[in-house]
Amino acid sequence: MNQYLLGFRINENDIIIEPNKPDKKRIKISTYFSRTNELVEWLASQYPNLDSLNAAQEELEIVFDQSLGKTPKQREERFSKARGTAKIINWIGGIVGIWTWFWTNPYEFAIIASIAVPIIAIIALKLSKGLIKIDERNNSAYPTICYGFIIPSLGLFMRTLLDFNIFNYDKVWISTSAITIIIMVVLLVSNKEFKIKRVNDWIAVISLSLITFAYGFGVIIILNCLYDKSEPELFNPKVLEKRISAGSSTDYYLQLTAWGQQKEEEEVSVSKEFYNQVNKNDVVKLYFKKGLLEIPWFTLGR
């Protein structure tokens, strides 16, 4: 069998056995089957772990890449510094993302940190001359800042969904798309990480675009609402119904009567605290504002 197989890889869900000819199909075996440890031990005794070989090859490429330094020692020092930088950015990004998503106190500091850390991650990526990657790959020698970019971006996105009610999203989509395109161009231009030839590269680029879109959405909503100094219009809709949606997260909704520019009954998302403060048929105060970026939005109060 040795002459037909190139080696194997292992990810979170599968053991992948690679053939040595492109016209042959790879074999996938789920790691959830029993006794897969024995299979891995046998494969390791017979065939190379292709991920480990790839990591070793990448380390050699770094050591002999003269654009990273004149001597091997200089290149190793630069590589070690890149790993340390990526580790710090990932830790800070994780802490900031969790802080923003679940606690957010003091509010403005958490929001500013969530906006800043992904930008810092991108700057570190571009300044590393290819030593730092944004995509996480199994057993790669290169450090990644994916967590420093993804976690605060998602924290910012979730915070805006929880805290602000947008009346009209037309300008949100336009502005968010513009930010997404700009960031993706910065990430992809002169970046050899994505060759856009394999399916995995396309999946990685699409996933990165979605995370970037979530980040851009959060930035636009925060700028528009948090720093909006316009005078609010006051309306007094009545609570028609209350609803709780329980799934991966618990969401709280109020069905309100028509008000101002809202000509029909509408269901709006509210915090748990506000949900518990009001009852069916209560009249609430709705503060309608123009938005710093002219994206209308509103808040509710007693």
C-alpha beads as a LAMMPS data file, in Angstrom:
LAMMPS data file: protein, C-alpha beads

302 atoms
301 bonds

1 atom types
1 bond types

-500.0 500.0 xlo xhi
-500.0 500.0 ylo yhi
-500.0 500.0 zlo zhi

Masses

1 110.0

Atoms # bond

1 1 1 0.000 0.000 0.000
2 1 1 2.981 2.328 0.606
3 1 1 3.369 3.032 -3.092
4 1 1 -0.177 4.418 -3.359
5 1 1 -0.265 6.780 -0.373
6 1 1 1.534 10.090 0.119
7 1 1 0.789 10.564 3.832
8 1 1 -1.897 11.705 6.245
9 1 1 -3.297 14.784 7.951
10 1 1 -5.387 15.193 11.095
11 1 1 -7.869 17.949 11.872
12 1 1 -10.504 18.377 14.568
13 1 1 -13.030 16.081 12.856
14 1 1 -11.211 13.811 10.413
15 1 1 -8.159 11.750 9.651
16 1 1 -7.344 12.449 6.002
17 1 1 -5.242 9.950 4.039
18 1 1 -3.744 11.530 0.928
19 1 1 -2.980 9.533 -2.259
20 1 1 0.252 10.142 -4.166
21 1 1 -1.569 10.637 -7.468
22 1 1 -3.984 13.502 -8.232
23 1 1 -6.445 11.191 -9.996
24 1 1 -6.980 9.148 -6.817
25 1 1 -9.460 10.104 -4.106
26 1 1 -8.388 10.975 -0.594
27 1 1 -9.800 8.947 2.286
28 1 1 -11.569 10.669 5.187
29 1 1 -12.155 8.864 8.492
30 1 1 -14.067 10.601 11.269
31 1 1 -12.186 10.975 14.554
32 1 1 -15.469 10.239 16.330
33 1 1 -15.182 6.541 15.462
34 1 1 -13.815 4.288 18.165
35 1 1 -10.157 3.202 18.198
36 1 1 -9.017 5.965 15.849
37 1 1 -5.989 6.476 18.124
38 1 1 -4.730 3.075 17.060
39 1 1 -5.188 4.005 13.407
40 1 1 -3.222 7.235 13.913
41 1 1 -0.381 5.325 15.595
42 1 1 -0.235 2.855 12.696
43 1 1 -0.326 5.620 10.081
44 1 1 2.453 7.497 11.903
45 1 1 4.616 4.344 11.824
46 1 1 4.088 3.884 8.079
47 1 1 3.571 7.327 6.511
48 1 1 4.609 10.949 7.091
49 1 1 2.318 13.463 8.796
50 1 1 1.957 15.952 5.956
51 1 1 1.042 18.840 8.281
52 1 1 4.246 18.319 10.268
53 1 1 6.257 18.125 7.060
54 1 1 4.634 21.345 5.862
55 1 1 5.501 23.110 9.130
56 1 1 9.115 21.923 8.908
57 1 1 9.334 23.123 5.301
58 1 1 7.906 26.520 6.304
59 1 1 10.521 26.864 9.057
60 1 1 13.272 26.162 6.521
61 1 1 11.800 28.753 4.167
62 1 1 11.877 31.331 6.971
63 1 1 15.477 30.490 7.958
64 1 1 16.706 30.856 4.351
65 1 1 14.571 33.886 3.402
66 1 1 17.185 36.634 3.111
67 1 1 14.523 39.361 2.884
68 1 1 13.974 38.770 6.630
69 1 1 17.589 39.421 7.603
70 1 1 21.182 39.011 6.464
71 1 1 22.028 36.144 8.812
72 1 1 20.101 33.081 10.048
73 1 1 20.288 34.488 13.581
74 1 1 18.646 37.751 12.499
75 1 1 15.922 35.817 10.686
76 1 1 15.273 33.584 13.698
77 1 1 15.081 36.629 15.982
78 1 1 12.597 38.300 13.664
79 1 1 10.521 35.127 13.503
80 1 1 10.535 34.828 17.302
81 1 1 9.458 38.463 17.607
82 1 1 6.621 37.870 15.126
83 1 1 5.376 34.906 17.172
84 1 1 5.446 36.994 20.341
85 1 1 3.587 39.856 18.657
86 1 1 0.893 37.521 17.316
87 1 1 0.466 35.882 20.723
88 1 1 0.007 39.250 22.454
89 1 1 -2.503 40.462 19.836
90 1 1 -4.520 37.233 20.114
91 1 1 -4.663 37.407 23.918
92 1 1 -5.647 41.077 23.917
93 1 1 -8.193 40.472 21.148
94 1 1 -9.771 37.598 23.053
95 1 1 -10.022 39.589 26.276
96 1 1 -11.391 42.685 24.526
97 1 1 -13.931 40.668 22.541
98 1 1 -15.282 38.925 25.638
99 1 1 -15.244 42.213 27.567
100 1 1 -17.248 43.966 24.857
101 1 1 -19.712 41.134 24.321
102 1 1 -20.551 40.233 27.907
103 1 1 -19.641 43.081 30.252
104 1 1 -18.881 46.376 28.444
105 1 1 -17.993 48.505 31.441
106 1 1 -16.782 51.197 31.028
107 1 1 -18.769 51.139 27.800
108 1 1 -16.879 53.555 25.575
109 1 1 -13.460 52.122 26.465
110 1 1 -14.624 48.600 25.560
111 1 1 -16.045 49.831 22.252
112 1 1 -12.904 51.787 21.309
113 1 1 -10.731 48.771 22.172
114 1 1 -12.863 46.492 19.983
115 1 1 -12.478 48.902 17.070
116 1 1 -8.726 49.395 17.619
117 1 1 -7.470 45.821 18.138
118 1 1 -8.460 44.479 14.671
119 1 1 -6.759 47.513 13.097
120 1 1 -3.607 46.821 15.144
121 1 1 -3.786 43.170 14.030
122 1 1 -3.912 44.227 10.359
123 1 1 -0.961 46.625 10.823
124 1 1 1.093 43.867 12.486
125 1 1 0.203 41.520 9.625
126 1 1 1.338 43.974 6.948
127 1 1 4.547 44.953 8.766
128 1 1 5.612 41.346 9.357
129 1 1 6.597 40.802 5.683
130 1 1 4.660 37.539 5.579
131 1 1 5.820 36.136 8.915
132 1 1 2.363 36.624 10.470
133 1 1 -0.743 35.138 8.857
134 1 1 -4.412 35.938 9.360
135 1 1 -5.714 32.450 8.510
136 1 1 -5.141 29.638 10.998
137 1 1 -3.799 26.452 9.428
138 1 1 -3.097 23.131 11.133
139 1 1 0.529 22.719 12.267
140 1 1 1.726 25.779 10.357
141 1 1 5.044 27.258 11.438
142 1 1 3.709 30.755 10.861
143 1 1 1.961 32.556 13.748
144 1 1 -1.559 33.860 13.156
145 1 1 -3.476 36.892 14.413
146 1 1 -6.868 35.433 13.473
147 1 1 -8.183 35.494 17.053
148 1 1 -7.014 39.066 17.563
149 1 1 -9.010 40.052 14.500
150 1 1 -12.077 37.809 14.765
151 1 1 -13.046 37.873 18.454
152 1 1 -13.188 41.677 18.980
153 1 1 -14.922 42.061 15.596
154 1 1 -17.661 39.637 16.639
155 1 1 -17.872 41.243 20.089
156 1 1 -18.393 44.645 18.480
157 1 1 -20.980 43.227 16.075
158 1 1 -23.004 41.554 18.846
159 1 1 -22.829 44.652 21.040
160 1 1 -24.357 46.825 18.329
161 1 1 -27.153 44.316 17.705
162 1 1 -27.988 44.288 21.407
163 1 1 -27.735 48.013 22.113
164 1 1 -29.137 49.918 19.125
165 1 1 -32.394 49.842 17.154
166 1 1 -31.862 51.032 13.576
167 1 1 -34.904 52.427 11.790
168 1 1 -33.552 52.220 8.217
169 1 1 -30.573 50.073 7.175
170 1 1 -30.046 51.343 3.602
171 1 1 -27.029 53.528 4.435
172 1 1 -25.711 50.907 6.850
173 1 1 -25.261 48.340 4.065
174 1 1 -23.588 50.839 1.740
175 1 1 -21.098 52.075 4.366
176 1 1 -20.409 48.595 5.731
177 1 1 -19.739 47.226 2.244
178 1 1 -17.289 50.074 1.596
179 1 1 -15.346 49.287 4.804
180 1 1 -15.346 45.578 3.961
181 1 1 -13.934 46.166 0.485
182 1 1 -11.218 48.510 1.764
183 1 1 -10.074 46.102 4.502
184 1 1 -10.156 43.075 2.187
185 1 1 -8.066 44.909 -0.417
186 1 1 -5.514 45.808 2.277
187 1 1 -5.442 42.198 3.501
188 1 1 -5.183 40.510 0.103
189 1 1 -2.916 42.822 -1.902
190 1 1 0.709 41.591 -1.814
191 1 1 -0.350 38.753 0.483
192 1 1 0.936 35.342 -0.649
193 1 1 -1.097 33.617 2.046
194 1 1 -4.142 33.293 -0.232
195 1 1 -3.348 31.890 -3.672
196 1 1 -7.055 31.645 -4.573
197 1 1 -6.443 28.387 -6.417
198 1 1 -7.793 25.871 -3.914
199 1 1 -11.260 25.468 -2.464
200 1 1 -9.866 26.021 1.039
201 1 1 -8.470 29.397 0.002
202 1 1 -11.862 30.487 -1.326
203 1 1 -13.549 29.338 1.879
204 1 1 -10.974 31.251 3.946
205 1 1 -11.434 34.448 1.907
206 1 1 -15.236 34.256 2.106
207 1 1 -15.106 33.617 5.865
208 1 1 -12.711 36.519 6.319
209 1 1 -15.020 38.759 4.271
210 1 1 -17.956 37.902 6.543
211 1 1 -15.937 38.699 9.683
212 1 1 -14.769 41.954 8.093
213 1 1 -18.371 42.806 7.202
214 1 1 -19.382 42.208 10.847
215 1 1 -16.563 44.519 11.965
216 1 1 -17.570 47.227 9.473
217 1 1 -21.210 46.927 10.558
218 1 1 -20.219 47.427 14.192
219 1 1 -18.015 50.432 13.405
220 1 1 -20.754 52.171 11.372
221 1 1 -23.477 51.600 13.975
222 1 1 -21.247 52.754 16.833
223 1 1 -20.140 55.923 15.044
224 1 1 -23.701 56.704 14.011
225 1 1 -25.404 56.103 17.355
226 1 1 -22.891 56.469 20.173
227 1 1 -21.656 59.865 18.953
228 1 1 -25.012 61.192 17.712
229 1 1 -25.702 64.627 19.243
230 1 1 -28.988 65.322 17.425
231 1 1 -32.144 66.259 19.372
232 1 1 -34.510 63.282 19.670
233 1 1 -38.178 63.256 18.690
234 1 1 -40.410 61.739 21.368
235 1 1 -43.157 59.212 20.570
236 1 1 -45.341 57.126 22.878
237 1 1 -46.204 53.714 21.391
238 1 1 -48.081 51.071 23.360
239 1 1 -46.809 47.561 24.101
240 1 1 -49.116 45.092 22.330
241 1 1 -47.266 41.836 22.996
242 1 1 -44.132 40.507 24.700
243 1 1 -42.052 37.601 23.390
244 1 1 -38.941 35.696 24.416
245 1 1 -36.911 33.778 21.843
246 1 1 -34.705 31.066 23.365
247 1 1 -32.039 29.365 21.278
248 1 1 -28.255 29.625 21.341
249 1 1 -28.991 32.959 23.039
250 1 1 -32.087 34.402 24.709
251 1 1 -33.622 37.449 22.996
252 1 1 -36.435 39.692 24.221
253 1 1 -38.986 41.446 22.000
254 1 1 -41.823 43.934 22.362
255 1 1 -44.588 44.393 19.784
256 1 1 -45.299 48.139 19.555
257 1 1 -48.112 50.129 17.979
258 1 1 -47.377 52.406 15.017
259 1 1 -45.497 55.619 15.800
260 1 1 -44.149 58.557 13.773
261 1 1 -42.599 57.308 10.518
262 1 1 -43.358 53.716 11.498
263 1 1 -46.838 53.317 10.032
264 1 1 -47.433 49.731 11.112
265 1 1 -47.051 47.662 14.254
266 1 1 -43.450 46.594 14.767
267 1 1 -41.545 44.124 16.921
268 1 1 -38.336 45.516 18.443
269 1 1 -35.529 43.871 20.369
270 1 1 -34.944 45.104 23.944
271 1 1 -32.703 44.217 26.855
272 1 1 -33.791 41.701 29.476
273 1 1 -33.929 44.463 32.086
274 1 1 -36.252 46.663 30.020
275 1 1 -38.365 43.663 29.028
276 1 1 -38.987 42.871 32.699
277 1 1 -39.890 46.492 33.501
278 1 1 -42.823 46.780 31.106
279 1 1 -46.128 44.949 30.777
280 1 1 -48.597 44.423 27.984
281 1 1 -50.618 47.631 27.269
282 1 1 -47.974 49.853 28.910
283 1 1 -47.067 53.039 27.068
284 1 1 -43.324 53.471 26.546
285 1 1 -41.229 56.433 25.480
286 1 1 -39.503 56.127 22.103
287 1 1 -36.687 58.571 21.327
288 1 1 -36.125 58.879 17.574
289 1 1 -32.762 60.344 16.426
290 1 1 -31.253 61.260 13.040
291 1 1 -27.842 59.630 13.573
292 1 1 -24.349 61.055 13.128
293 1 1 -24.086 59.365 9.700
294 1 1 -27.744 60.135 8.933
295 1 1 -28.813 56.581 9.740
296 1 1 -32.032 57.016 11.790
297 1 1 -32.295 55.019 14.999
298 1 1 -34.238 54.990 18.251
299 1 1 -34.111 54.008 21.912
300 1 1 -36.854 53.029 24.324
301 1 1 -37.443 54.220 27.868
302 1 1 -40.037 54.270 30.605

Bonds

1 1 1 2
2 1 2 3
3 1 3 4
4 1 4 5
5 1 5 6
6 1 6 7
7 1 7 8
8 1 8 9
9 1 9 10
10 1 10 11
11 1 11 12
12 1 12 13
13 1 13 14
14 1 14 15
15 1 15 16
16 1 16 17
17 1 17 18
18 1 18 19
19 1 19 20
20 1 20 21
21 1 21 22
22 1 22 23
23 1 23 24
24 1 24 25
25 1 25 26
26 1 26 27
27 1 27 28
28 1 28 29
29 1 29 30
30 1 30 31
31 1 31 32
32 1 32 33
33 1 33 34
34 1 34 35
35 1 35 36
36 1 36 37
37 1 37 38
38 1 38 39
39 1 39 40
40 1 40 41
41 1 41 42
42 1 42 43
43 1 43 44
44 1 44 45
45 1 45 46
46 1 46 47
47 1 47 48
48 1 48 49
49 1 49 50
50 1 50 51
51 1 51 52
52 1 52 53
53 1 53 54
54 1 54 55
55 1 55 56
56 1 56 57
57 1 57 58
58 1 58 59
59 1 59 60
60 1 60 61
61 1 61 62
62 1 62 63
63 1 63 64
64 1 64 65
65 1 65 66
66 1 66 67
67 1 67 68
68 1 68 69
69 1 69 70
70 1 70 71
71 1 71 72
72 1 72 73
73 1 73 74
74 1 74 75
75 1 75 76
76 1 76 77
77 1 77 78
78 1 78 79
79 1 79 80
80 1 80 81
81 1 81 82
82 1 82 83
83 1 83 84
84 1 84 85
85 1 85 86
86 1 86 87
87 1 87 88
88 1 88 89
89 1 89 90
90 1 90 91
91 1 91 92
92 1 92 93
93 1 93 94
94 1 94 95
95 1 95 96
96 1 96 97
97 1 97 98
98 1 98 99
99 1 99 100
100 1 100 101
101 1 101 102
102 1 102 103
103 1 103 104
104 1 104 105
105 1 105 106
106 1 106 107
107 1 107 108
108 1 108 109
109 1 109 110
110 1 110 111
111 1 111 112
112 1 112 113
113 1 113 114
114 1 114 115
115 1 115 116
116 1 116 117
117 1 117 118
118 1 118 119
119 1 119 120
120 1 120 121
121 1 121 122
122 1 122 123
123 1 123 124
124 1 124 125
125 1 125 126
126 1 126 127
127 1 127 128
128 1 128 129
129 1 129 130
130 1 130 131
131 1 131 132
132 1 132 133
133 1 133 134
134 1 134 135
135 1 135 136
136 1 136 137
137 1 137 138
138 1 138 139
139 1 139 140
140 1 140 141
141 1 141 142
142 1 142 143
143 1 143 144
144 1 144 145
145 1 145 146
146 1 146 147
147 1 147 148
148 1 148 149
149 1 149 150
150 1 150 151
151 1 151 152
152 1 152 153
153 1 153 154
154 1 154 155
155 1 155 156
156 1 156 157
157 1 157 158
158 1 158 159
159 1 159 160
160 1 160 161
161 1 161 162
162 1 162 163
163 1 163 164
164 1 164 165
165 1 165 166
166 1 166 167
167 1 167 168
168 1 168 169
169 1 169 170
170 1 170 171
171 1 171 172
172 1 172 173
173 1 173 174
174 1 174 175
175 1 175 176
176 1 176 177
177 1 177 178
178 1 178 179
179 1 179 180
180 1 180 181
181 1 181 182
182 1 182 183
183 1 183 184
184 1 184 185
185 1 185 186
186 1 186 187
187 1 187 188
188 1 188 189
189 1 189 190
190 1 190 191
191 1 191 192
192 1 192 193
193 1 193 194
194 1 194 195
195 1 195 196
196 1 196 197
197 1 197 198
198 1 198 199
199 1 199 200
200 1 200 201
201 1 201 202
202 1 202 203
203 1 203 204
204 1 204 205
205 1 205 206
206 1 206 207
207 1 207 208
208 1 208 209
209 1 209 210
210 1 210 211
211 1 211 212
212 1 212 213
213 1 213 214
214 1 214 215
215 1 215 216
216 1 216 217
217 1 217 218
218 1 218 219
219 1 219 220
220 1 220 221
221 1 221 222
222 1 222 223
223 1 223 224
224 1 224 225
225 1 225 226
226 1 226 227
227 1 227 228
228 1 228 229
229 1 229 230
230 1 230 231
231 1 231 232
232 1 232 233
233 1 233 234
234 1 234 235
235 1 235 236
236 1 236 237
237 1 237 238
238 1 238 239
239 1 239 240
240 1 240 241
241 1 241 242
242 1 242 243
243 1 243 244
244 1 244 245
245 1 245 246
246 1 246 247
247 1 247 248
248 1 248 249
249 1 249 250
250 1 250 251
251 1 251 252
252 1 252 253
253 1 253 254
254 1 254 255
255 1 255 256
256 1 256 257
257 1 257 258
258 1 258 259
259 1 259 260
260 1 260 261
261 1 261 262
262 1 262 263
263 1 263 264
264 1 264 265
265 1 265 266
266 1 266 267
267 1 267 268
268 1 268 269
269 1 269 270
270 1 270 271
271 1 271 272
272 1 272 273
273 1 273 274
274 1 274 275
275 1 275 276
276 1 276 277
277 1 277 278
278 1 278 279
279 1 279 280
280 1 280 281
281 1 281 282
282 1 282 283
283 1 283 284
284 1 284 285
285 1 285 286
286 1 286 287
287 1 287 288
288 1 288 289
289 1 289 290
290 1 290 291
291 1 291 292
292 1 292 293
293 1 293 294
294 1 294 295
295 1 295 296
296 1 296 297
297 1 297 298
298 1 298 299
299 1 299 300
300 1 300 301
301 1 301 302
